[in-house]
Amino acid sequence: MFRPCIDLHEGKVKQIVGGSLTDSGAHLRTNFVSDRPAEWYAELYARDGLRGGHVIQLGAGNEDAARRALAAYPQGLHLGGGVNSDNAADWLNAGASHVIVTSWAFRDGRIDWDRLAALVGKIGKDRLVLDLSCRRRGDDYLIVTDRWQKFTEERLGASLLEKLAGRCAEFLIHAADVEGLCGGIDHVLVQKLSEWTPIPTTYAGGARSLDDLETVSRLGLGRIDLTIGSALDIFGGSGVKYADAVAFNRGGCR
């Protein structure tokens, strides 16, 4: 299935090459900057019944835009970016159906199980999505944090996902090496995720055509959804028409 997104940077909806996003912003590569506000996209997704899209705050200065998007589609979107145990409940109260936790769940390159348990104790696992975005090293996929710049010691695999599955509702996994490049999905990673994950998982990274959506659905055995960003026409892309992605979810044709 197709999952939509609203990526926010400096308060605007943008599509960014994932690996270029750093604290300094010196090497930022931007594919698209929208002249429409975040709530326009949220209203579009609500109209078309697309649930479970991701509103991601890429750095500071995005809270107002994120809150407007959540208000436009209450309980229809997940919210990620800067989420921790202090603000998770606030984002849920603001209209997010789920919160997405990324770097905060890690400390010194490993998963902080105590932090994770404390968060689950506050909001419950059924409204928590864990972002386990990764980069490839040899044959392994290592989880990366801090805008995908820092490698952790955690390797994606069946045992880790099985353990984490008892502490969240879903996984969100960006293939950071291909994110925003529109060069095609990481087929190997999608195949492995279909074998490893025991709960719903969304893959993001590299999607360039509706064929990629069909491939993820086939390889993922119905357990893996796909986020399409820069390739979509509503984000300035030419590879995928938004209307076709909606039709795919409805069982229609291109």
C-alpha positions in Angstrom: 0.0 0.0 0.0 1.0 3.6 -0.6 1.6 5.8 2.5 1.8 9.6 1.9 4.1 12.0 3.7 4.5 15.6 4.7 8.2 16.4 5.2 8.7 19.8 7.0 11.9 21.8 6.9 12.0 25.4 8.2 8.2 25.4 8.3 7.8 24.5 4.6 6.8 21.3 2.9 10.0 20.0 1.1 11.5 17.0 -0.4 15.2 16.6 0.6 17.9 14.1 -0.3 18.0 12.4 3.1 21.7 11.9 3.5 22.4 15.6 2.9 20.6 16.8 6.0 23.1 17.8 8.6 23.2 20.2 11.6 25.1 22.8 9.6 22.9 22.6 6.5 26.1 23.2 4.4 25.5 20.4 1.9 21.7 20.3 1.9 20.2 19.1 -1.4 16.6 20.0 -1.9 14.5 18.4 -4.6 11.3 20.4 -4.0 9.9 23.3 -2.0 6.1 23.6 -2.0 4.2 26.8 -2.2 1.3 25.1 -0.5 1.1 24.8 3.3 1.2 21.5 5.2 -2.5 21.5 5.9 -3.2 21.5 2.2 -1.5 18.1 1.9 -3.3 16.8 5.0 -6.6 17.8 3.6 -5.8 16.1 0.4 -4.9 12.8 2.2 -8.1 13.1 4.3 -10.2 13.6 1.2 -8.7 10.4 -0.4 -8.9 8.3 2.8 -5.1 7.8 3.0 -4.5 7.0 6.7 -1.1 6.5 8.4 0.8 9.1 6.4 3.9 10.6 8.1 4.4 14.2 9.1 8.1 14.5 9.7 9.8 17.6 11.3 13.2 17.9 9.9 14.8 20.1 12.5 13.5 23.1 14.4 10.9 25.6 13.3 8.3 23.1 12.1 5.9 22.8 15.1 3.3 25.3 13.9 3.1 23.7 10.4 2.9 20.2 12.0 0.1 21.2 14.3 -1.9 22.7 11.4 -1.5 19.4 9.4 -2.7 17.3 12.3 -5.6 19.6 12.9 -6.6 19.3 9.2 -6.7 15.5 9.4 -7.2 14.4 13.1 -6.2 10.8 13.8 -5.2 10.3 10.2 -1.4 11.1 10.4 1.7 10.0 12.3 4.0 12.7 13.7 7.7 12.3 13.9 10.7 14.5 14.5 11.9 15.5 18.0 9.4 13.2 19.8 10.4 12.2 23.3 8.7 11.1 26.5 8.0 14.7 27.5 6.1 15.7 24.4 4.7 12.5 22.9 1.3 12.8 24.7 1.0 16.4 23.6 1.4 15.4 19.9 -1.2 12.7 20.4 -3.5 15.3 21.9 -2.8 17.6 19.0 -4.4 15.0 16.6 -1.6 12.6 15.7 -2.9 9.0 15.6 0.7 7.8 16.4 4.0 9.4 17.3 7.2 8.3 15.6 10.3 8.0 17.8 13.8 8.1 16.3 17.1 9.2 17.8 15.7 9.7 21.3 15.3 6.0 21.7 19.0 5.5 21.4 21.9 6.3 23.6 25.6 5.7 23.0 24.9 3.8 19.8 22.5 1.3 21.3 18.8 1.2 22.0 17.9 2.6 25.4 15.4 0.0 26.6 14.7 1.9 29.8 13.7 5.0 27.9 11.6 3.0 25.6 9.8 1.3 28.4 9.1 4.7 30.1 7.6 6.0 26.9 5.4 2.9 26.4 4.3 3.4 30.0 3.1 6.9 29.2 1.4 6.5 25.9 1.1 2.7 25.3 2.7 0.7 22.5 -0.4 0.9 20.2 0.3 4.5 19.4 4.0 4.3 19.0 6.0 3.9 15.8 9.7 3.2 15.9 11.9 4.7 13.2 14.6 2.2 12.5 16.1 3.9 9.4 19.3 2.4 8.2 22.4 2.5 6.0 24.2 -0.4 4.5 27.6 -1.5 5.7 28.8 -4.6 3.8 26.0 -7.1 4.1 24.5 -5.5 7.2 21.9 -2.7 7.6 22.9 -0.6 10.6 20.3 1.7 12.2 21.3 5.4 11.9 20.3 8.3 14.1 20.7 12.1 14.2 19.4 13.0 10.7 20.9 9.6 9.5 24.4 10.9 10.1 25.4 8.6 13.1 25.8 4.9 12.8 24.6 2.9 15.8 25.8 -0.5 16.8 22.3 -2.0 16.2 21.9 -4.2 13.1 18.5 -4.8 11.6 17.5 -8.4 11.8 14.7 -10.8 12.8 15.7 -11.0 16.4 15.9 -7.3 17.0 12.6 -6.6 15.2 10.9 -9.4 17.1 12.0 -7.9 20.4 11.0 -4.3 19.5 7.7 -5.4 18.1 6.4 -6.0 21.6 7.0 -2.3 22.3 5.4 -0.5 19.4 2.6 -0.7 16.8 4.7 -0.3 13.6 8.1 0.3 12.2 9.1 3.0 9.8 12.4 2.3 8.0 14.0 4.7 5.5 16.8 3.3 3.4 18.9 6.5 4.0 21.4 5.7 1.2 18.8 6.0 -1.5 16.3 8.4 0.2 15.3 11.3 -2.1 17.4 10.1 -5.1 14.5 8.6 -7.1 16.9 5.9 -8.3 14.8 2.9 -7.3 14.1 1.1 -4.0 16.5 -1.1 -2.2 15.1 -4.5 -3.2 17.4 -6.4 -0.9 16.2 -4.4 2.2 12.6 -4.8 1.2 13.0 -8.5 0.8 14.7 -8.8 4.2 12.1 -6.7 6.0 9.4 -9.0 4.6 11.2 -11.9 6.2 12.1 -10.2 9.5 9.2 -8.0 10.6 6.3 -9.4 12.6 4.3 -6.2 12.6 3.2 -3.6 10.0 6.2 -1.8 8.5 6.6 1.1 6.1 9.6 1.3 3.8 10.8 4.6 2.4 13.6 5.4 0.0 14.3 5.7 -3.7 10.8 5.1 -5.0 10.6 6.3 -8.6 7.6 4.7 -10.3 4.4 2.8 -9.7 6.4 -0.3 -10.5 8.2 0.2 -7.2 4.9 0.2 -5.3 3.9 -3.0 -7.0 7.3 -4.5 -6.2 7.1 -3.6 -2.5 3.6 -5.0 -2.3 4.8 -8.3 -3.9 8.1 -8.7 -2.1 6.6 -7.5 1.2 3.9 -10.2 1.2 1.3 -7.6 2.2 3.3 -6.6 5.3 5.3 -3.7 3.9 3.9 -0.4 2.8 5.7 2.2 0.7 6.2 5.9 1.1 6.7 7.8 -2.1 8.0 11.3 -1.9 10.1 13.1 -4.5 8.8 11.0 -7.4 5.2 12.2 -6.8 3.7 14.9 -9.0 2.4 16.7 -6.0 6.0 17.1 -4.9 7.2 18.2 -8.3 8.1 14.7 -9.5 7.4 13.1 -12.8 7.6 9.4 -11.9 4.3 8.8 -10.1 1.0 10.5 -10.4 -0.6 10.9 -7.0 -4.0 9.9 -8.4 -2.4 6.6 -9.6 -1.0 5.9 -6.1 -4.5 6.5 -4.6 -6.0 4.2 -7.2 -3.5 1.5 -6.4 -4.6 1.5 -2.7 -8.2 1.3 -3.9 -7.4 -1.7 -6.0 -7.7 0.2 -9.2 -5.4 0.4 -12.2 -2.9 3.0 -13.4 
